[in-house]
Amino acid sequence: MDSIYRKTLHTLLGIAYGDAMGMPTEGCTRRFIREHFGTVNTYLPSPQEGSTIRRSFNAGQVTDDTQLTVFVCEALIRGRAHLNAESFAARLIEWLDTDPRSADVVGPSTLRAVRAIQGGSKLEEAGAQGTTNGAAMKIAPVGLICSCRDMTSLVEQVAHICMPTHNTRIAIQGAAAVATTVSYCFEHDRIEWDELLALIAAAADEAARFGAQTPSPELIARVRYAWRLAENADESEFLDGLSDFLGTGLETVETVPAALAIVRRSAASLKASVHIAANIGGDTDTIGAICGGICGACRYDITDAEERFLCDANDMDFDGLACRMAELVRETRGFE
């Protein structure tokens, strides 16, 4: 299997794996997960009672994290690495208007921005309140086509994709941090963690000049704190520090530090990181999808049976999409 295609496919499947594993526990507390699920380490259907999120999804089915990542891939492929913001917004509107499952999974910032666009708002204004994690969850394709060694280009691409729905500094910073981490893992077989953290900080700094300046804690300060927990705390202290202090909710400033810390804690193992995410509580599917996209490129360690189950549960052509994305990766990165 060609290495560019393989890493591209594994990134996409990693996102779907993390999304599907976290789907049943999304919106649940760690205590609820322990009491009702035990330890989540396999695909499960959505719960029919007790959860704050009511939907009927089968085991292995994915949510908007994977679907919107696919939309970004398709838009980048159509534009030969240049996403048309108007067309992308139109695709989101079509999805919300025609896919009945979209109402069960769409995030608050995306929905608000789409309705604002439908009401006549300009694209650059529609997402000016979008501080949640919908940008970070779908941004992995930018990490595939852009090198983290060209931070200016990578962050500009991130900001352009964020603009219609998440045009705030914090959302763009979070998405830039995720795209940079995906790019680094795509480019390296071995992770130098201090080097990666420095690149994440550079991405957040570069991204600070984009988007509406909404009040928020500093993203990189929270990433560094979570990173230290991942490196130094015991298991209980690490999990408590994420869920009880830093938070694992919808806001970018919670989701992204949590996901990056879990990647660090698991040494970028896809399976280990996603299992932590599925049990941590909060926005488990998005944290899992971000972890999966990062780890899929470097430590894709799920079984063939798990991969087949995931593909069978979802009507998505991951292989075909990966082939087309890999072609774009070669083109944009200059690979033969």
C-alpha positions as CSV (number, residue, x, y, z in Angstrom):
1,M,0.0,0.0,0.0
2,D,1.4,3.4,-1.0
3,S,2.5,5.3,2.1
4,I,0.7,8.6,1.2
5,Y,-2.6,6.8,0.5
6,R,-2.2,4.6,3.6
7,K,-1.6,7.5,5.9
8,T,-4.5,9.5,4.3
9,L,-6.8,6.5,4.6
10,H,-5.8,5.9,8.2
11,T,-6.3,9.5,9.1
12,L,-9.9,9.4,7.8
13,L,-10.7,6.0,9.3
14,G,-9.1,7.2,12.6
15,I,-11.6,10.1,12.7
16,A,-14.5,7.8,12.0
17,Y,-13.3,5.3,14.6
18,G,-13.0,8.0,17.3
19,D,-16.4,9.5,16.3
20,A,-18.2,6.1,16.4
21,M,-16.6,5.0,19.7
22,G,-17.5,8.3,21.4
23,M,-21.0,8.6,19.9
24,P,-22.9,6.6,22.6
25,T,-21.3,8.6,25.5
26,E,-21.6,12.1,24.0
27,G,-23.0,14.5,26.5
28,C,-22.6,12.1,29.4
29,T,-20.6,12.6,32.6
30,R,-17.8,10.2,33.6
31,R,-19.9,8.9,36.4
32,F,-22.9,8.2,34.2
33,I,-20.6,6.4,31.7
34,R,-19.1,4.2,34.5
35,E,-22.5,3.4,35.9
36,H,-24.3,2.7,32.7
37,F,-21.6,1.5,30.3
38,G,-18.8,0.3,32.5
39,T,-15.7,0.9,30.4
40,V,-16.4,1.7,26.7
41,N,-13.9,-0.3,24.6
42,T,-16.1,-1.4,21.7
43,Y,-18.7,0.0,19.3
44,L,-22.1,0.5,21.0
45,P,-25.4,1.9,19.9
46,S,-26.7,5.2,21.3
47,P,-28.4,4.7,24.7
48,Q,-32.2,4.8,24.7
49,E,-32.5,6.3,28.2
50,G,-30.5,8.3,30.7
51,S,-28.4,10.3,28.2
52,T,-29.0,14.0,27.6
53,I,-28.8,13.3,23.8
54,R,-31.7,11.4,22.4
55,R,-31.1,9.6,19.1
56,S,-31.3,6.1,17.6
57,F,-27.9,5.3,16.1
58,N,-26.6,1.8,15.6
59,A,-23.2,0.6,16.9
60,G,-20.4,2.0,14.8
61,Q,-22.3,4.8,13.2
62,V,-20.6,8.2,13.0
63,T,-21.9,11.7,13.5
64,D,-21.2,15.2,12.2
65,D,-17.5,15.0,13.1
66,T,-16.9,12.5,10.3
67,Q,-19.6,13.9,7.9
68,L,-18.2,17.4,8.0
69,T,-14.6,16.2,7.6
70,V,-15.8,14.4,4.4
71,F,-17.4,17.6,3.2
72,V,-14.1,19.5,3.7
73,C,-12.2,16.8,1.8
74,E,-14.7,16.9,-1.1
75,A,-14.5,20.7,-1.2
76,L,-10.7,20.7,-1.2
77,I,-10.6,18.1,-3.9
78,R,-13.1,20.1,-6.1
79,G,-11.0,23.3,-5.6
80,R,-7.6,21.6,-6.0
81,A,-6.8,22.6,-2.4
82,H,-8.7,25.9,-2.5
83,L,-12.0,25.6,-0.6
84,N,-14.8,27.8,-2.0
85,A,-16.4,29.2,1.2
86,E,-19.7,30.0,-0.6
87,S,-20.0,26.5,-2.0
88,F,-19.1,24.9,1.3
89,A,-21.8,26.9,3.1
90,A,-24.3,25.8,0.4
91,R,-23.3,22.2,1.1
92,L,-23.9,22.6,4.8
93,I,-27.3,24.1,4.0
94,E,-28.2,21.2,1.7
95,W,-27.1,18.7,4.4
96,L,-29.2,20.3,7.1
97,D,-32.2,20.5,4.7
98,T,-32.1,17.0,3.2
99,D,-30.4,14.6,5.7
100,P,-32.8,13.8,8.6
101,R,-29.9,12.6,10.8
102,S,-28.3,16.1,10.6
103,A,-30.7,17.4,13.2
104,D,-29.4,14.9,15.7
105,V,-25.8,15.7,15.3
106,V,-25.2,19.3,14.1
107,G,-23.3,21.6,16.5
108,P,-24.6,24.9,17.8
109,S,-22.2,27.2,16.0
110,T,-22.6,25.5,12.7
111,L,-26.4,25.6,12.9
112,R,-26.5,29.2,14.0
113,A,-24.1,30.3,11.2
114,V,-26.1,28.4,8.6
115,R,-29.3,29.9,9.7
116,A,-27.7,33.4,9.7
117,I,-26.4,32.8,6.1
118,Q,-29.9,31.7,5.1
119,G,-31.2,34.9,6.6
120,G,-28.9,37.1,4.5
121,S,-25.8,37.5,6.7
122,K,-22.4,37.8,5.0
123,L,-20.2,34.7,5.3
124,E,-17.5,36.5,7.3
125,E,-20.2,37.7,9.8
126,A,-22.2,34.5,10.1
127,G,-19.6,32.6,12.1
128,A,-18.5,35.5,14.3
129,Q,-19.9,33.8,17.5
130,G,-18.7,30.4,16.7
131,T,-16.4,29.5,19.6
132,T,-17.2,25.8,19.8
133,N,-15.3,22.8,18.5
134,G,-16.9,22.4,15.1
135,A,-13.9,23.9,13.4
136,A,-11.3,21.7,15.1
137,M,-13.3,18.5,14.5
138,K,-13.3,18.8,10.7
139,I,-9.9,20.4,10.0
140,A,-7.7,17.3,9.7
141,P,-7.7,17.4,5.8
142,V,-5.7,20.7,6.0
143,G,-3.1,18.8,8.0
144,L,-2.8,16.4,5.2
145,I,-2.4,18.9,2.3
146,C,-0.4,21.5,4.2
147,S,3.0,21.1,5.9
148,C,3.5,22.3,9.5
149,R,6.8,23.7,8.3
150,D,4.9,26.4,6.4
151,M,2.8,27.7,9.2
152,T,1.6,30.8,7.5
153,S,0.0,28.8,4.6
154,L,-1.4,26.2,6.9
155,V,-3.0,28.7,9.2
156,E,-4.4,30.8,6.3
157,Q,-6.0,27.7,4.9
158,V,-7.5,26.8,8.4
159,A,-8.9,30.4,8.8
160,H,-10.5,30.3,5.4
161,I,-12.3,27.0,6.2
162,C,-13.4,28.3,9.6
163,M,-14.7,31.6,8.3
164,P,-18.3,30.6,7.4
165,T,-19.2,28.9,10.7
166,H,-16.4,29.5,13.3
167,N,-14.9,32.9,12.5
168,T,-13.5,33.5,16.0
169,R,-9.9,33.7,17.2
170,I,-10.3,30.8,19.7
171,A,-12.0,28.5,17.2
172,I,-9.3,29.2,14.5
173,Q,-6.5,28.8,17.0
174,G,-7.9,25.4,18.1
175,A,-8.4,24.3,14.5
176,A,-4.8,25.4,13.7
177,A,-3.4,23.5,16.6
178,V,-5.2,20.3,15.4
179,A,-4.2,20.7,11.8
180,T,-0.6,21.3,12.8
181,T,-0.6,18.1,14.9
182,V,-2.1,16.1,12.1
183,S,0.4,17.5,9.7
184,Y,3.3,16.7,12.0
185,C,2.1,13.1,12.5
186,F,1.6,12.7,8.8
187,E,5.2,13.8,8.2
188,H,6.9,11.9,11.0
189,D,7.1,8.2,11.9
190,R,8.5,9.2,15.4
191,I,7.1,12.0,17.4
192,E,9.4,14.4,19.2
193,W,6.9,15.7,21.8
194,D,8.7,18.9,22.7
195,E,9.1,19.8,19.1
196,L,5.4,19.1,18.5
197,L,4.3,21.3,21.4
198,A,6.4,24.1,20.1
199,L,4.8,23.8,16.7
200,I,1.3,23.8,18.3
201,A,2.2,27.0,20.2
202,A,3.5,28.6,16.9
203,A,0.2,27.6,15.2
204,A,-1.9,29.2,18.0
205,D,0.2,32.4,17.8
206,E,-0.1,32.6,14.0
207,A,-3.8,32.0,14.2
208,A,-4.4,34.8,16.8
209,R,-4.6,37.4,14.1
210,F,-7.7,35.8,12.5
211,G,-11.3,35.9,13.6
212,A,-13.5,37.8,16.0
213,Q,-11.8,38.5,19.2
214,T,-14.2,36.9,21.7
215,P,-13.3,36.7,25.4
216,S,-11.6,33.4,26.2
217,P,-8.8,31.8,28.2
218,E,-5.6,31.5,26.2
219,L,-5.7,28.2,24.3
220,I,-1.9,27.5,24.5
221,A,-1.8,28.0,28.2
222,R,-4.5,25.3,28.6
223,V,-2.8,23.0,26.2
224,R,0.5,23.3,28.1
225,Y,-1.3,22.6,31.4
226,A,-3.0,19.6,30.0
227,W,0.2,18.4,28.4
228,R,2.0,18.5,31.7
229,L,-0.8,16.5,33.2
230,A,-0.4,13.9,30.5
231,E,3.3,13.6,31.1
232,N,3.4,13.7,34.9
233,A,0.1,12.8,36.5
234,D,-1.0,9.3,37.5
235,E,-4.1,7.9,35.7
236,S,-6.7,9.2,38.2
237,E,-5.1,12.7,38.4
238,F,-4.9,12.9,34.7
239,L,-8.5,12.0,34.1
240,D,-9.8,14.2,36.9
241,G,-7.7,17.1,35.7
242,L,-9.2,16.9,32.3
243,S,-12.9,16.3,33.1
244,D,-13.2,18.1,36.4
245,F,-10.9,21.1,36.0
246,L,-10.0,21.8,32.3
247,G,-13.3,20.4,31.0
248,T,-14.2,18.2,28.0
249,G,-17.2,20.1,26.7
250,L,-18.2,21.7,23.4
251,E,-16.0,24.8,23.7
252,T,-12.8,24.8,21.7
253,V,-10.9,25.9,24.7
254,E,-11.9,22.7,26.5
255,T,-12.0,20.2,23.6
256,V,-8.7,20.9,21.9
257,P,-6.5,20.8,25.1
258,A,-8.2,17.7,26.2
259,A,-7.7,15.9,22.9
260,L,-4.1,16.9,22.5
261,A,-3.4,15.8,26.1
262,I,-5.0,12.4,25.4
263,V,-2.8,12.0,22.3
264,R,0.2,12.8,24.5
265,R,-0.9,10.4,27.2
266,S,-1.5,7.5,24.9
267,A,1.8,8.1,23.0
268,A,-0.4,8.6,19.8
269,S,-1.9,5.2,19.9
270,L,-5.2,5.4,18.0
271,K,-6.9,2.7,20.0
272,A,-5.7,3.9,23.4
273,S,-6.5,7.6,22.8
274,V,-10.0,6.9,21.5
275,H,-10.7,4.6,24.4
276,I,-9.7,7.4,26.8
277,A,-11.9,9.9,24.9
278,A,-14.9,7.6,24.9
279,N,-14.8,7.3,28.7
280,I,-13.8,10.9,29.6
281,G,-17.3,12.4,29.4
282,G,-18.4,15.6,27.7
283,D,-18.1,15.9,23.9
284,T,-16.7,12.4,23.6
285,D,-17.3,11.9,19.9
286,T,-15.5,15.1,18.9
287,I,-12.6,14.5,21.3
288,G,-12.4,11.0,19.9
289,A,-12.5,12.1,16.3
290,I,-9.8,14.7,16.8
291,C,-7.6,12.1,18.6
292,G,-8.4,9.6,15.8
293,G,-7.4,11.9,13.0
294,I,-4.1,12.7,14.7
295,C,-3.2,9.2,15.7
296,G,-4.5,7.5,12.6
297,A,-1.6,8.9,10.6
298,C,1.1,7.5,12.9
299,R,-0.1,4.7,15.1
300,Y,-3.1,3.0,13.4
301,D,-3.5,0.1,15.7
302,I,-7.1,-1.0,15.4
303,T,-7.9,-4.5,14.2
304,D,-9.1,-5.5,10.7
305,A,-12.3,-6.6,12.2
306,E,-12.9,-3.2,13.9
307,E,-12.1,-1.5,10.6
308,R,-14.6,-3.7,8.7
309,F,-17.3,-3.1,11.2
310,L,-16.8,0.6,11.0
311,C,-17.0,0.6,7.2
312,D,-20.0,-1.6,7.1
313,A,-21.9,0.6,9.6
314,N,-21.6,3.7,7.5
315,D,-22.5,4.5,4.0
316,M,-19.2,6.2,3.2
317,D,-16.6,5.4,0.6
318,F,-13.5,5.9,2.8
319,D,-11.2,4.1,0.3
320,G,-12.4,6.2,-2.7
321,L,-12.1,9.4,-0.7
322,A,-8.7,8.5,0.5
323,C,-7.5,7.8,-3.1
324,R,-8.7,11.2,-4.2
325,M,-7.3,13.0,-1.2
326,A,-3.9,11.2,-1.5
327,E,-3.7,12.5,-5.1
328,L,-4.3,16.0,-3.8
329,V,-1.7,15.5,-1.0
330,R,0.9,14.5,-3.6
331,E,0.0,17.5,-5.7
332,T,0.1,20.1,-3.0
333,R,3.1,18.8,-1.1
334,G,5.1,18.0,-4.3
335,F,5.4,14.3,-3.7
336,E,6.1,12.0,-6.7
